[in-house]
Amino acid sequence: MSAGNEKPALHHADTWRSHLSEHNTPAAAHGTVGALGIEEDAPAELEVIRSRSSHSPVRTLEEDTSTPALQEETPAPVRLHPLSLHVLAPLAPASVLGVLARLGLAYLGTYAGQSAFSLAWVQWVGCFFMGLFLGLREPITASYPPLYTALTTGFCGSLTTFSGWQLDAFLAWANRTGIPRSRLHTFMDGLTRLIFTLSLSLAALSFGIHLSSHESITKRFPKRPLKTSRQRVLMLPDLLCFMVYIATIPAYLALPVAYRHMATSALLYSFPGTLARYLLGTHLNKPSFPHGTLTANLLGVALLAGFHALQRSTGGVSAHSCEVLQGLSDGFCGCLTTVSTFAVEIRSAVGGRAWSYVLVSILVAQLLCLVVLGPAWLAGAVDDRVACTG
């Protein structure tokens, strides 16, 4: 870049984000969360994208304004509010797909003599795709900006689960099922689930970011924004998104009853969980600390611990109540909490803030599990050896 043009070129995604700052919202006021998703302010990951900006196929606004011919060929970038219906709608099908992927991976990873806990695959795959989408943010947003939010906040955020991770570790420490082993091995089991999950998630995130720079992947994206009218770009995807989510209702009613406990009940509560997490991140996340993500994760842990106790109540649970509780556990709590965003925020934290964020999140989550389940165990109201199955 010449000395007379020291200002970095502003890309379509940045223009779209700058337009969002014109709106008087808490997200815009703090400059942290835009419609691109709650993961977009991770400096470590975005630096990877910026370092490759000179090789980006997306034309910049400076080039468009200086060359009229190119300006005519390239449509203007779509400008949307972070809480616009066009941004929120794609979260619905992404949440459904994320839940299906999580339940499928958990099923594949659960078998006799398994060498790793089933959630290990769930967290690894979700964080890997999060890293991949972060590295490809520029071409994705150049094609259709809300797609980036759907892939990261929607799909990856719903695929990974912070609440399931924390409850899994807490139950390993408690050993309420009576597995014959020493206290030392019980402690190591819980510690393994905590440390290995965190390590796997961060490693998968880095691997995804690294793979996103490979030419065979980047060349598959369009070299300029899609040439479609504003009406067609915005309204048709919204309609399709809501149709996908609405289809979960007849799926719940028409498919066999056994499927409700396994999947269809969870699909009903997937989008509300993701939407709640997105709104918390939009309004509460700040550059200094991701209060929104922390709130969503801890709230989900407390709710999941409560649902776990109700499902295993010694007083018995009806089949319908069991289906609802399982749906709220896998669907709402699973989508309300996320490890993929958690991993991105750890990488983007400066100095000791990363360790502070990790310690606060894990310690408070474990304390919440103890506060919710401890009294129920002492009162003999919960038996972890049995569970409702719908």
N, C-alpha and C positions, 0 to 999 in steps of 0.2 A: 504494500500500500504506500502511495506517495506521501511525502511530508505535507503536502497541501490538503490531504484528505485523511486526517488522523482519526476522525470519528468513525467507529465501527459501523458497518452497514446494518440497517434494521430490517430483519426478516419479517415475513408475513406473520409468524407466530408471535413475534415481539410486538408488531403493530396491533394485533388483536388484543394482546395483553395490555398494551398501553391504553387502548380504548376502554378496557374494563375499569381502569383506574379513574376514569371520569365519573363513574357512578359512585354515589355516596353510600358505600357499604362498608361494614367492618373489615371485610377482606381487602377492599381497595385501600382503606385507610392505613392498614398495616403493611400493605404491599407484599403480602405473603402468599395468598391463595387466589388463584384465578380460575377461570373456567377450564383451564387445561388440566386441573386436578390438584389434589393436595400434595402431590409429590413434586411439583414443578420447581420448588425453591431449594432443591438439594444442590449446593454449589459444586460438590465433588463430581456428581454425575453430569450436571449441565456443563461443567468445564470440558468434559470429554466431547460434548456436542459442539461447543464453541471452538475447540481446537481443530475441528474438522470443517469449520464453516467455509473455509476457502474452497473446499471440494464439494460443497453442497450444491445439488442441482437446482435448488429453489432460487428463483430470481429475487433480488432484493428490491425494495421500494425505490432506493436511490437510482438503481439501474432503470427501473420502469419509468420514472419521472424524467430521466434524462434522455430516454429513447422512446419517442412516441409510438413507434411501430410495435415495440415490445409491450407497451402499456395497453395497446388495443388487443393484443393477443392474450394477455394474461388477465383473468378476471380479478376484480378487487377482492381482498381477503374478507371472509365472513367475520362480522363483528358481533359478538354476543355478550350478554351479561353473564357472570358466573352462576347466577340462579335462574337463568333463562330456561324455559321449557325445552328448548333445543339442546341444551347442555345436560339437563337432568334426565330426559327421556332415554338416551342410550345406556344409562346406568341400569335400567330395568333388565333388558336381555343379557347384559354383561354379568349381572348378579346371578341370574338363573344359570348361565353357563359356568360361572365360577363355582357355584354350589354343586352342580352336577360333576364337575371335574374333581372337586374336593372329596365328595362321597365316593366317586369311582376309584380315586387313588387310595383312599383309606381302605376300601374293600379289597383292592388288589394287594395292599400291603399287610393285610391281616390273614394269617394262616398259621397252621400248627408248626412250631419250630421256627418262626420268623426270626431273622437275624437283626432286625431293627424295628423300632416302634413305628406304627403305620403313619403317624403324622410327620415323620421325617421326610417322606416322599412328597407329602402335601406342601410343606413349607419350602422344600428345595425347588420344586417345579414352579410354585408361585413367585418366588424371589428371582428365579432365573428369567422368567418372562418379564418381570418388572424391570430388571436390568436391560433386557433386550429392547423393550419399548422406550425406556429412558434414552438409550443411545440412539434410537430412531425417532426421537420426538420431532425433529425438524421436518423430515419428509412426511410423517404421519399428519402433523398439524397443517402442512401445506396442502394435503389432499382434502382433509375435512377435520377441522380443529376439535370438535366434540369427540371424535374417535379416540383421541389420546386419553381423554378423561375416562371413557368407557373401558379402555384396555387396562389402564393402570388402577384408577380408583375403583372401577367396577369389577373387572374380571380378576385381576391379581389380588385386589383387596379382599374380594369375596372368596377366592380360592384359599388363601392363607388365613389362619385363625389364631389370634393371640389368646383368646379365652380358652380354647381347647388345649392349647399348649400349656398354659398355666395350671388349669385344672388337672391335666394329665400328670404333671410333675407333682402337684400336691397330693393326689391320690396315690402316687407311687411312694411318696414319703409316709403316708398314713398306713398303707398296706392293709386296708380294711377288708380285703378279700381273703386275708389269712394265708398268703403264700409262704410256705416254709423256708425262711431264710433269716440270716442274722440281721441285727440292727444296722451293722456297718454296710451290708449289701443293700439293705433298704435305702439307706442314705445315698449310696452310690447310684442306685437306680434313678432316684429323683434328680440328683445332680447331673447325671448323664443326659437326661431328657432336657434339662435346662441349657447346659453348655453346648451339647452337640447341636441342638436346634438352632441356637444363636449362631454358632460357627458355620453350620451348613447354610443358613440363610444368607449370611454375609458373603460367603464364598460363592454361592449361586448368583447373587446379585452382581458380583464382580465378573463372573464368567459371562453372564448375559450382556453386560456392558462391553466386555472385550469382543464377544462374538458379533455384536451389532456393527462393529467397524469393518467387518469382512465385506469385500466387494461383491461377493455372490449374493449377499442379502440386500445391501443398499441399492444395487442396480435394479432391483425388482420394483422399486417404488416409482411413481410417476415423477417426471422432471419438472412439473409445473402444477399449479392448482387445477382441479377438475373443471372443465368447461361445462358447467350446468347452471341453469337459472337459479335465482335465489329461492323461488317457490319450490322448485324440485329438490334442491339441495337440503332444505330445512324441513319441509312438511312430510315428504315421503318417508324418510328415516324415522321421524317421530311416530308416524302411524304404524310402521312395521315394528318398532320397539314396543309400543304398548300392546300390539296384537300378540307378540311373543309372551309378554308377561301375563296378559289376560288368559292365554291358553293354559296357564298352570291351573286355573280353576276347573275347567272340564277334565284336565288330566287327573286332578285329585279326585274328582267324583266318578269318572268313568273307568279308570284303571283299577286293577284288583286292590282290595283293601290292604293286602300285605305290602303293597308299594308305598302306602302312605307313611308308614313308619320308616321305610328305607329311604324315600326320596321326595315323593310328591308333596308331603306336608311341609317339608323344608323349603320347597320352591315358593310356596305361598308367602313366606315371611322373608324371603331373600332381599327383595328390593327395598322394603321398609328399613331393614338393617343397614344396607349400603347408603341409602338416602340420609339416614340419621348420622352416619359417620361423615359423609360428605359435608353436611351442614355444620356439624361440630368443627370440622377442620377448616371450613370456610370462614367461620366467625371467630374461632378461638386461637387458631395457630398463629404464632408470631415468629419473627426471625430469631429471637432469643431462645424460645422454647416452644415445642409443639403441644400446647395445652389441649388443643382439640383432639388430636390423636390419642393423647394420654387419657383424656376423659372418656373417649369412646372405648378404649381398650379396658380400662378399669371398670366401667359400667357394665360392659359385656361379661367380664369375669364374675362380678357379683351376681348378675342375672343367671349366668350359666350354673354357678354353684347352687343357687336357689332352685332352678329347674332340676338339677341333678338330685337334690334332696327330695323334691316332690315326686319324681319318678320312682324313687326307691323308698317311698313311705311304707312303714309297716302296716298302715291302715288300709293299704291297697289303693289302686288307681284304676279307674274305668278305662275301657279301650279307647273311647273318644278323647278323654283327657290325656291319655298316653300319646296319642297321635299329635295333639296340640303341643304338648310339652317337648316332644321330639322335634317337631317342626320349629319351635321357638329356639331350641338349643342349636340345631344344625343350621337353620335358616337365619333367624334374626341375630342371635349372638355370634354365629360364625361370620356373618357379613358385617356386623357392627364392629368387630375387632379385626385387626390385620397385623400380620408379621411383615409383609412386603413393604408397606409404608414405614413401619417401625425400623426395618433394616436401612432404608434409604435415609431416614432422619438420623440414624446413628452415624452413617458415613458422612453426612453433611455437617454434623456438629463440630464445633471448633473447640480444640483443647480438651479440657476435662469435662465438658458438657456431655459428651457422648457417654462416658462412664456414669455420670450423674443420672442421665436419662434412663440408662439400662437398669441401674440399681433401684431407682425410684419405681420404675414400672414393675419390675419383678418382685421387689419386697412388698410393695403395697398390694399387688395382685395376690401374693401368697397369704398376706394378712387378711384380705377380704375372704378368701376361701376358708380360712380358719374361723373367722367371725361368723360366716354364714353356716358352715357345716358343723363346726365344733359343738355348739349348743344342741343341734339336732342329734348328733351322735351321743352326746352325754345323756340326753333324754330318752334314748332308745327309740326315737321316731324314724330312724333311717337304717336300713339294712343294705349295705353295698353289695351283698352277695346275690341279691335279686334285683330285677329291673323289669318294668313293664315293657312289653313288646308289641302292643297294639292289637 
